[in-house]
Amino acid sequence: PVQYRILRDPARRLGDGRRVRRGLSLELSAFPMADVIFVDGGHTKACIENDVRLAKAAITPGGLLIFHDYGQPSWPDVKHTLDAAFAPEQIRVHGTLCVIQA
């Protein structure tokens, strides 16, 4: 799994207002607006659909949506749900990351 500190520590060093937020997305009504949204969340269809809805509403034009565990055999709902939510030409795969440019 991606460790929170791997994302948080470089953002802190930049010192320009970038923040890494961690939380349970099913408890959120919205994500904060962002240029990059990295989701390593729940692996059920309901969780992923909720993450996609929140991320789509919060990403700035030209921003990046990044979802972890795409294509992992142990989490098939991740790939199936993201494939249903985005057009094939939008999806770029890098290892287990699914990257979509808004």
TATA-V667875 format. One line per field, one symbol per residue. burial: 1 if it has 24 or more other ideal C-beta (glycine too) atoms within 12 Angstrom, else 0. A space follows every 10 residues. Layout:
burial->???
//
This chain:
burial->0000001000 0000000001 0000100000 1001011111 1110001111 1101110110 0001111111 0000101110 1110110000 1000001111 00
//
